[in-house]
Amino acid sequence: MLCTVDKEGYIRVDGRLLAAFKILLKTAIFVSISFAAVSSRLFSVIRFESIIHEFDPWFNYRATKYLVTHSFYKFLNWFDDKTWYPLGRVTGGTLYPGLMVTSSVLYHLLHKFGLPIDVRNICVLLAPAFSSVTALATYLLTLEISDTVKGLRFKKTAAFFSALFMAIVPGYISRSVAGSYDNEAIAITLLMLTFYFWIKAVRHGSVFYASLTALSYFYMVSAWGGYVFITNMIPLHVFILVLMGRFSYKLYTSYCTWYVLGTVMSMQIPFVGFLPIRSNDHMASLGIFGLLQLVLVANYLKRVLTAEKFHRLMIASGFLVFTLGIAAIVVATKVGLIAPWTGRFYSLWDTSYAKIHIPIIASVSEHQPTPWASFFFDMNFLVWLFPVGVFLCFQDLSNESVFIIIYSVLASYFAGVMIRLMLTLSPVVCICAGLCLGRICGIYMDFRDEISAKAQKSASRVFSLVSKLLVSASVIFYLYYYVQHCTWVTSNAYSSPSVVLASKLPDGSNTIIDDFREAYYWLRMNTAEDSKVMAWWDYGYQIGGMANRTTFVDNNTWNNTHIATVGKAMSVGERESEVIMRRLGVDYVLIIFGGLIGYSGDDLNKFLWMIRIAHGIWPDEVDETKFFTRDGNYRVDDLASQTMKDSLMYKMSYYRLSEAFGGSDPVDRVRRQRLSRPYAESIHLDVLDEVFTSENWIVRIYKLKDPDNFGRDLVSIGEENLAGKSRRALRKLTRTKPDTQLNLL
Amino acid sequence: MQLLKAIFVLVASVALAEAKALTQKVFSPYALTNKTLVLYDVRIQDDFTSQYSQLLQAIRSSGSDVDVKRIEPDSAIALFDDYEQRLYDNLLVMPSKSRLLASNLDFKSLEEFSRKGGNMLLLTSGQGSQTDVSVFLNQLGIYPSPKAYRLVDYHNSNNWQLGVDKIENPVFLNPHIVPEGSQVSELAYENGSAALLAGNEFIIPVLRAKETSITYDVDRGFVGSQSTWHSGSDGFLMLAHQARNNARVFWAGSDTFLADSHFQKDLAHGIWRWVSRVNGVLKSDRFEHTKVDRDGLSLAVQDGYKVKDFCKFETAFSKWNGTAWVPYETTDAQLEFIMLDPYYRLNLTLDGTSNDSALYSTTFQIPDHHGMFTFKVDYSRPGLTFLKQYSVVPVRHLANDEYPRSWQITNSWVYVASFFSVVVAWLVFVFLFIVSGKKPLASAEKKKE
């Protein structure tokens, strides 16, 4: 019998049934967590459509399509002649192929099973699918941690809580909604998985788990540049454990296995190549590898030598190793064997570094420091559970909880420096909050004492019941509020594809602004297949992905000079710009102008970055201060500085704007400035022809005019035509002697 | 002796062929309508057809019908049909005093005509420089002296008060427009005007004004810096212009050298044939590049270029001799291999000739740099049709399996050897460890017992 009633009246349930019931319950919880994770990420698909979002995902999507239609080796050796014209991009060797390979494997697998799903849909839904795996990995990781935390009564509760938090935490959702087909979509999953295996390896000293760590580390390396975080986290963990005197053969085995296998495997990714032994970012892991060997030798000597001798030897050799190590790194860096720290690295320590030295990094909004409010926005009540969780780890200080402490300290710092690194903070916050809530539940949601027959005095019983009920109620309220908040944030902030914009009409009804796709589709259908489109780099991937046209610069900002050239072409006058554009081979120029409808992410607002980046290369030709008025204002109306008015970007933005306002003064709704009508009408373009302007004027496309048939200067033709001379004036003109100084031109 | 004879025969046959070409009815390969419109002002030439019969004959002999019309400001002249196609291949405008060329024509129509490939011979003179013609010429960068100015040369003219009426021993600057054989000892240039130039790379100087000549404003009556138009050799008496689309314009500051009274057949024929694109016309039908091996032999598989591949580039030039395409031989044609800047600028060597074209080629190694490279041939010589051809090819980097393998690099042998020795040492160690590990342990245990 599975179930019996014993003599005392208790129901005795068979252990097997209980186990089966447990499994069923666990599965049910996982299914619900996965469902919550996936469904909350589908807002964008339901609201808009199954579409790839933003910028980088468009490149990933394009690369995936290439991989699906070509062989893997073709993909690996892909030379992309449609970007960075005329330099081209060695795309196969400059991307992290993990994401594309994952979706292409899925694609082929599904097709094998007779499920002919479009590549686009796989790409769109990959991130939600992986988010449920992340929840599972977080569960496993937290379970490993909570096993070692002594105060916890229900280890699995903590783990389930962290899985639930992870499933819907907005900080992670922001990078993994449906359509956000970016490296981070699978990288966070792999991050959790790698950490899980690492903890497991450290706990058991198992070569098997260490190898699994290396394997998932390899997958992570193949998927995201953020793998460096792991490359430094694990050595730091080991280093601190060694400092704490926790050196053990378990640690030695797992680290050495991971380091050797992981490094060798990571070097198989073409983009990484020899970085693990040449770049400063990877030196810590190499150093710890060496250190562990020394510690091992020291351990041996300790057994062999007397205490006094060993002490002296340790001091001497420690000093020697330290100085030699530092000297070696300094010399190797100076000689060039080790690549010096990159600008991106410096900007992690000094937030104003990028602003001064590398405008191209600072120009990206997600590289800005994080405002405090966004911590609450992205984590909700986990923000204050997080320190408690860390405190719990401190109380216990097992090898595993040390890892969580290190992780939380590092991730908190980085999340404060760069808004995009909120992503790496989210998992540890979820884990700590899970531990904390698990503890709370263990204490306050356990009513067995209160309802059991062997109760104490009734007064204290009521008192403890009330306090427990109160705490449980508030926890449940917070949990409810958390779900509410996450849903609201996801639906309102993170589910916009940014390719399609949602807006409200004055009467309150919703409307869709689809200018981007309108324009890209126009390009696709109306321009020659080999035509080259110049646009600021933000739109490079989208033009490549949606319009299928050649671009000059794109979001893979590998060549600063080329970007600066485009920036210069945009910021100088027409005559100078024409020379640059002809040299580059420009056919069309595409700009984003939000002034009519009030779309603030337009090119004029990014214009200062173009100027700054161009200024970095040509300090004499592009001067930022000249684009401001004399009293230092960024004006675009009649009072704008002459350099501003002459710049190509300015002219392209406001060309014919007066016509949209039919008689009244045109107003720039983004910069809230009014241009006078006669001035707005006088803005003209000589070297470009307007060929397309989208419905809301967000995208404007211009065509570079052919050089004049008679060899005249396009700008001077424009100036002459503008004059609109009478016949009398013309006749007079033919009778005046020309300025033969022109001969010198 | 034999050789001399052969050369003589060759020269004679060439001369014969050229003579034949002059008399034979030639035509332009670009002729669309085979019609030429001649506009004249009855106030200057009262009997145009008889005064300029030889010129009209020259036009007819280059394969074009002539349509002579008077310049009348009130009547319309159609240059284009209803579909905006050219009705005429060539346009000849005589000096005119008229306010308008026709009621529907202005300088924009002339621009349009040229943009559509029409050629123009525009003549102005001291007697008449029509405004639209002048404006059009100004647009090209040619500034003829206006009506009141007179071309004088105090050193070479007998009658310096009346101005220059002929140019002695004129030196024509472009052999394609005025062939070497048609030099004249005296060029009639009555009522002439001289033009100044404003920088335009398409202008081809044909006849420069004498160093001693000036044009000055007769109304002002004196010569000073304010009243002169040109002075010395900065003025030009004949200029040509070939636009980007190869449409041609020829300007001369006087019409008398084309009149029957002073007609010089070779000169007039030469100029007209250049204008109407019978002479100085080149074409290139071939623009090919192939991947070859180190020795220049074409490879069977043409799968795009990679760095350091060898490439053979071929092109062919033909020249129009009036009736047919013949090979065009030159030594100064170049190929550029460009990515932003030219990586190579190579002379094209003559490989041989076929019936109608001369074949040029060059073989080179693609630089060790990947990117989008442009093959470009820009053969633009003053007086000849512009030959501009280009094509863009991607040059890819080496694929993962195209690098030399490690054992092929002698430098790497030491590393390969150390790798294998470590592997062997490790295996030996493991073997020894397994085989020899247990015994002492067992004996130690025994000892304890």
Interface residues (C-beta under 8 A of the other chain):
Chain A: Y73 L76 N77 F79 D81 Y85 P86 L87 G88 V90 G93 P270 D530 R583 L584 P707 D708 N709 F710 G711 R712 R727 L730 R731 L733 T734 R735 K737 P738 D739 T740 L742 N743 L744 L745
Chain B: F107 E111 S114 R115 S129 T131 S134 V135 N138 Q139 L140 G141 Y143 P146 K147 A148 L196 L197 A198 G199 N200 E201 F202 I203 W229 D234 H241 A243 R244 N245 A247 M339 L340 H370 G371 M372 F373 T374 V392 P394 V395 R396 H397 A399 N400 D401
